[in-house]
Amino acid sequence: MVTADREREAMRRAFALALEGPRGLNPQVGAVLLSPAGEVLAEGWHRGAGTAHAEVDALSKLTPDDARGATAVVTLEPCNHTGRTGPCADALLAAGVARVVYAVSDPGQLSAGGGAHMSAAGVDIEAGVLESDGLALLDSWLTVQRLGRPHVTVKWAQSLDGRAAAADGTSQWITGAAARADVHERRSAADAIVVGTGTLLADDPALTARRPDGELFAHQPRPVIIGTRATPQEARVRRHPLPFLQDEGDDLPDLLDRLRELGMHRVFIEGGPAIATSFLRAGLVDDVLVYVAPTLLGGPRVALADIGVASIDQQRRLAFSDIHRLGDDLLIIAHPQEEN
Ligand SMILES: NC(=O)c1ccc[n+]([C@@H]2O[C@H](COP(=O)([O-])OP(=O)(O)OC[C@H]3O[C@@H](n4cnc5c(N)ncnc54)[C@H](OP(=O)(O)O)[C@@H]3O)[C@@H](O)[C@H]2O)c1
């Protein structure tokens, strides 16, 4: 009998395997097959569109019958449809797997139902193991599946009294080095980094993802500037390794559609307050990242303007999903509750 601890350990390994696969249109998925005694029989991951899914990749490393009675630990519910590859649920059934454990249920209209299908065939199923880690791993893919648009994260740094800049508009820096390093790491995981022309002209940001020593991360987000004012010839963003896109910002859902069509599924919005306000007011935000510094700025430069809450019964409730201490600062991660 495989213990629950062993299955969780295998799930963490499956998350790491999933990250071996390319990010893109298809989900990153990892799988670990455990013997009835809890030993690893085989591992697999999904290498991209048209290639074997993680479970089938793992099974392919075994001879027939090796997986009989095994437990399959998979980051995403095994699929139940015949796409370019056959249904994983049937492959696991044919291999004689006795138990299947997965983190995230498949939201796909065609591909969902693998768990129920295997359960009906007598396989022991457990869904939702380390689910929040699985949801974080698959966040952009899940958002594209559910909402048909990229996953949108809005980030800002603020003083303890909720100001995003001092009265004269200067905001560099409110937070310390550890918080800024964290931002750069998150930028490197994004496909697009968005700022308004207000921020572009006030701060002249480079919009690259850099290590603390200044070295660029291997993966850079594409800069996107929103606004009608021209980007100055000498702007640092012009030296970004990827050419920037500029959009007038009059139709944010359309902008997100175009970013998705260009293969950008993870959009990181870095302000300023006017842009953050517009995305939040339009209900286009999946995660809010607020870096809070133990400092007071006072004055008019609040982190958000009118997001459409005229009265307390219209307040926009969020759920905290994580709180980190970064040097002297805090990072609070929250997401709109209606998206749960
Ligand atoms: N603390 C932080 O995390 C942080 C982050 C970034 C910036 N800041 C600070 O914030 C200040 C700049 O922020 P900001 O609020 O003035 O400017 P912003 O949000 O960077 O840009 C606003 C501009 O974007 C354009 N725009 C186009 N479509 C828009 C839409 N749908 N919604 C909103 N704006 C749209 C407009 O300019 P056009 O006239 O060109 O169309 C608008 O004036 C600076 O002081 C900067 O230092 C702080």
The ligand as a MOL file (V3000), in Angstrom:
LIG
                    3D

  0  0  0     0  0            999 V3000
M  V30 BEGIN CTAB
M  V30 COUNTS 48 52 0 0 0
M  V30 BEGIN ATOM
M  V30 1 N 4.4580 51.6650 -7.0720 0
M  V30 2 C 4.3810 51.0180 -8.2020 0
M  V30 3 O 4.3310 49.7890 -8.2330 0
M  V30 4 C 4.3840 51.7780 -9.4850 0
M  V30 5 C 4.4140 51.0700 -10.6890 0
M  V30 6 C 4.3730 51.7900 -11.8670 0
M  V30 7 C 4.2960 53.1680 -11.8250 0
M  V30 8 N 4.2950 53.8120 -10.6370 0 CHG=1
M  V30 9 C 4.1770 55.2710 -10.5660 0
M  V30 10 O 2.8950 55.5790 -11.1130 0
M  V30 11 C 2.9650 56.8150 -11.8120 0
M  V30 12 C 2.4650 56.5860 -13.2260 0
M  V30 13 O 1.2030 55.9650 -13.1860 0
M  V30 14 P -0.0800 56.5670 -13.8790 0
M  V30 15 O -1.2640 55.9710 -13.2290 0
M  V30 16 O 0.0620 58.0440 -13.8930 0 CHG=-1
M  V30 17 O 0.1130 56.0820 -15.3680 0
M  V30 18 P 0.0410 54.6630 -16.0750 0
M  V30 19 O -0.9990 53.8220 -15.4710 0
M  V30 20 O 1.4080 54.1120 -16.2010 0
M  V30 21 O -0.3880 55.1050 -17.5440 0
M  V30 22 C -1.6240 55.7510 -17.7230 0
M  V30 23 C -1.7470 56.2040 -19.1390 0
M  V30 24 O -1.9740 55.0830 -19.9870 0
M  V30 25 C -2.7660 55.4970 -21.0850 0
M  V30 26 N -3.9220 54.6290 -21.1940 0
M  V30 27 C -4.3850 54.1180 -22.3640 0
M  V30 28 N -5.4140 53.3280 -22.1540 0
M  V30 29 C -5.6320 53.3120 -20.8340 0
M  V30 30 C -6.5940 52.6540 -20.0490 0
M  V30 31 N -7.4940 51.8030 -20.5710 0
M  V30 32 N -6.5710 52.8780 -18.7160 0
M  V30 33 C -5.6440 53.6900 -18.1720 0
M  V30 34 N -4.7120 54.3430 -18.8800 0
M  V30 35 C -4.6990 54.1510 -20.2110 0
M  V30 36 C -3.1090 56.9480 -20.8680 0
M  V30 37 O -2.0880 57.6850 -21.5130 0
M  V30 38 P -2.1690 58.2960 -23.0120 0
M  V30 39 O -2.5850 59.7070 -22.8440 0
M  V30 40 O -0.7590 58.1770 -23.5140 0
M  V30 41 O -3.1310 57.4760 -23.7910 0
M  V30 42 C -2.9300 57.0950 -19.3820 0
M  V30 43 O -2.6310 58.3990 -19.0050 0
M  V30 44 C 4.4100 57.2680 -11.7210 0
M  V30 45 O 4.4860 58.1430 -10.6420 0
M  V30 46 C 5.1530 55.9920 -11.4360 0
M  V30 47 O 6.3730 56.2520 -10.7590 0
M  V30 48 C 4.3210 53.1580 -9.4670 0
M  V30 END ATOM
M  V30 BEGIN BOND
M  V30 1 1 1 2
M  V30 2 2 2 3
M  V30 3 1 2 4
M  V30 4 1 4 5
M  V30 5 2 4 48
M  V30 6 2 5 6
M  V30 7 1 6 7
M  V30 8 2 7 8
M  V30 9 1 8 9
M  V30 10 1 8 48
M  V30 11 1 9 10
M  V30 12 1 9 46
M  V30 13 1 10 11
M  V30 14 1 11 12
M  V30 15 1 11 44
M  V30 16 1 12 13
M  V30 17 1 13 14
M  V30 18 2 14 15
M  V30 19 1 14 16
M  V30 20 1 14 17
M  V30 21 1 17 18
M  V30 22 2 18 19
M  V30 23 1 18 20
M  V30 24 1 18 21
M  V30 25 1 21 22
M  V30 26 1 22 23
M  V30 27 1 23 24
M  V30 28 1 23 42
M  V30 29 1 24 25
M  V30 30 1 25 26
M  V30 31 1 25 36
M  V30 32 1 26 27
M  V30 33 1 26 35
M  V30 34 2 27 28
M  V30 35 1 28 29
M  V30 36 1 29 30
M  V30 37 2 29 35
M  V30 38 1 30 31
M  V30 39 2 30 32
M  V30 40 1 32 33
M  V30 41 2 33 34
M  V30 42 1 34 35
M  V30 43 1 36 37
M  V30 44 1 36 42
M  V30 45 1 37 38
M  V30 46 2 38 39
M  V30 47 1 38 40
M  V30 48 1 38 41
M  V30 49 1 42 43
M  V30 50 1 44 45
M  V30 51 1 44 46
M  V30 52 1 46 47
M  V30 END BOND
M  V30 END CTAB
M  END
